[in-house]
Amino acid sequence: MPQLLSVQVGVARRTRIGERNILTAYGKQPVAQAVPVLPLGLMGDEQADLSIHGGLEKAVYAYPSEHYAFWQAARGEAGLSGIDDSLPPGSLGENLTLAGLLETGVWAGDVLKFPHCELRVTLPREPCYKFNAAMGFARASKLMAQTGFCGFYLAVKTPGTLRAGDAFDVVTGRRGVGIPALFAAKLSKHLR
């Protein structure tokens, strides 16, 4: 049975990326207690650019823990292993770090049924320049596009609470289009 390993929230803050001072909510931090889940996402969580993240269809971002080893290795190959070896949960900007559920196992419309709430799978996450900055190397977005290790957004079907350690079921929807197919339709601009 899939499991919720960690729940993260973060507030928008200004940070410097290159020559730009930008607003980002990338620095998500783990929360130990139960977190209320509202129609627009987790209580205490913010998104900096609501044209890209957030809203009813992108209320919560989930990422498979199984991909963390790949990103750790990619950072090592980019020369970052001696600088910052840690990639704690939330390092990919996700609210939910999952175990036992990859992008290839979910379709738009599937529902993740947790003990105290339900979340509906909507869309893959598209990488942006903030992802490159968070990973510490310029090819991170391109690697996400090549691998399909994108995670996925969730809409809140039934509000409630989430807690690290919660097990959940995947209730299949109509199975019209999977997350990998949706991601492939968007990724061409990242492979240039």
N, C-alpha and C positions, 0 to 999 in steps of 0.2 A: 504494500500500500504506500502511495507517495506521502511525503511528510514535509511540513513547513519547518525548515531548520532555523530560520531567523527572520525577524520582522524589523524593518528599518524605516525611520522617518528623518526628514531633514527640513531645514528652513532655508529660504533663498538668502543668499549673501553675495556681496561683491567680491570678485577675485580677479587677479591679473592673469591673462593668457596672452603671451607674447606682448604686443604693444597695446592690447585692449584691456580695459577694465570692464568686466562683464558681470551680469547677475546670473547666478547659478544656484541650484538646490541639489547639486550632485553629491555633496558630502552627507550621505545618509548614515545615521547611527543606529545600532541595534537597541531595541527596547525589550526589556525582560518581562514586563507585565502585559496583561491583555490590552490590546489597542482597539478602540472603537473604530468600526468601519462604517463610514457614512456614504451617501450617494456619490460624492465627489472624491472619495478616497479615505485614507487613514487620517484620523485626528492627529494634528501636530505635524502633518506633512505638507510641504509646499512644492510648487513647480514654478520655475522662473519664467519660462516662455510658454504661455498657455496656447499659443498657436501650434505648438509641436507636442507638448506633453500635457496631461491633465484633461479635465472635462469628463463628461459622463462615460465616453467610450474608452478613455485612457486614464481611468481613475487610479489604478494600481498597476505597478510594473513588477512582473515576476521573472526570475532568472534561475536557470538550472545550476545547482552547485557543481554538477559534473564537469562544467566547462572551466571552472576555476584553475585546474591544473594546466590547461592549455594556455590561459592568459599568464599564469606565473612563468611558464616556459618561454612564452613570447617576450615577456618583459626581460627575462634573462638574456635572450638572444639579442635584444636591443641594448644590452649593456647596463641594465638597471638592477641586476641581482645584488650587487654590493651596496647599492644606494638605499633601496627600500624593498626588502624581501616580503613584506606583509601585504596580503590581499584579504583583509577581513570581509565578512559578509557585508554587502552594500557597496563594495568597491566598484561594481559595475552600474551603480546608480539605482539598483533595484530596491523596491519596498519589501519584496518577499523572496527569500533565497530558498529554493525548493530542492528536494532530493527525490529522485524516482520519476521525474516527468520532464522529458526533453521537448523541444520544439516539434520534433518529428512525431510526437505522440498526441498532439492536440490540434484541434480544428476550430475555426471561428464558430462560435455558438456552443461549444462544449462548456459545461459548468463544473467548476471546482467546488465541491460540496464539503465545507469545513463544518466542525461541530456547531458553530454559532453564527455562520454566515455563508452566503453563496456568491461566487464571483464567476462571471461569464467571460470566456476568452473572446477577444475582439480582433486584435491586430499585432503584427510583429513590431518590435522597436526598430527604428532606423538610426544608425549611428550618426553622430555629428562631430564637429571639431572639439566639443567639450569632452567627448569620449576619448579622443586622442590625448587631450591634456590630462585627463584623469588617469589614463593608462601610462602616460609618460613618454609615449613615442608616437611619431607622426603616422605610422602605417596601421594603427589600431583599427580605425574605421574600415580600411580596406580588408584587413584580416577578418573582421566581423562579416563583411559582405561575402568573402570567399568561403568562409566556414558555415555561415548560417547560424552561428552561435549568438543569436540576437535577443533571446528571451521574448516575452509577449506581454501585451497589455490586457488588463481585465476591467470589465465594467462591474459595478456592484449590483447584483441581482437581488440579494436579500441582505440588508444591513445587519450588523451585529458586532462581533468582536473576533479578533485573531490573536493567537498567542504562539510564540515559538514552541515547537514540539507538537503542534496539532497535526494529526493525520487527516487526510482528506481523500475523497473519492472523485473520480472524473466521471461525470454523467454526460454521455455522448449526446451531441446535438444532431442536426441534420447531416453533418459531415459533407458539406458542399465544397469547402476549400480549406486546406490545411495551412498552418502557419508557414511552413517552408515555401509553399506556392505563393502566398501573399508576399513573403520577403523577396523571393526571386523576381517578382514583378516590379519591386522598388529598387533592387540593388544595382542596376546597371550603372547609375551615376557614381557609385562608390568604387567601382572596379576600374575606372579610368586611370 
